[in-house]
Amino acid sequence: MEFLREAIGWYRLNRGVGKRMRDDGAQPMPCPHCARETPVFQSSYDATGDPTSFSVCCWCRGLIEYGGSSSRPHAPYATAKEIQAEGRRSKP
């Protein structure tokens, strides 16, 4: 099972979304979740300081923020589970 996960991650990084991200200007940086190198865009923030853009790790699928004043990625604004939980709470 681990081999399959490694193959999928490698494909994402070198042929799939990771390649497109690098072509669009993302910089290879270590993921703060799994410490593996992945393409990361510089995050954008709104007037209140909340992120409006972020990157997703090609290996662990963790959310990564990388601000202009920071020299390395920092912990994510929210985890994928928190975002999904918020989406379920906001549905009528």
BELPE-V720154 format. One record per residue. N is the residue number from 1. RES is the residue in one letter. D_LAST is the distance of its C-alpha to the last C-alpha in whole Angstrom. Layout:
<<N RES D_LAST> <N RES D_LAST>>
This chain:
<<1 M 39> <2 E 40> <3 F 42> <4 L 39> <5 R 36> <6 E 39> <7 A 40> <8 I 36> <9 G 36> <10 W 40> <11 Y 39> <12 R 35> <13 L 38> <14 N 41> <15 R 40> <16 G 36> <17 V 33> <18 G 36> <19 K 39> <20 R 36> <21 M 35> <22 R 39> <23 D 40> <24 D 37> <25 G 39> <26 A 37> <27 Q 40> <28 P 40> <29 M 39> <30 P 39> <31 C 35> <32 P 35> <33 H 33> <34 C 36> <35 A 38> <36 R 39> <37 E 40> <38 T 37> <39 P 36> <40 V 35> <41 F 34> <42 Q 34> <43 S 31> <44 S 30> <45 Y 28> <46 D 27> <47 A 28> <48 T 27> <49 G 28> <50 D 25> <51 P 25> <52 T 24> <53 S 26> <54 F 27> <55 S 29> <56 V 28> <57 C 31> <58 C 33> <59 W 34> <60 C 31> <61 R 28> <62 G 28> <63 L 27> <64 I 30> <65 E 30> <66 Y 33> <67 G 34> <68 G 37> <69 S 39> <70 S 38> <71 S 41> <72 R 39> <73 P 35> <74 H 34> <75 A 31> <76 P 27> <77 Y 25> <78 A 22> <79 T 23> <80 A 21> <81 K 19> <82 E 18> <83 I 16> <84 Q 15> <85 A 14> <86 E 12> <87 G 10> <88 R 9> <89 R 8> <90 S 6> <91 K 4> <92 P 0>>
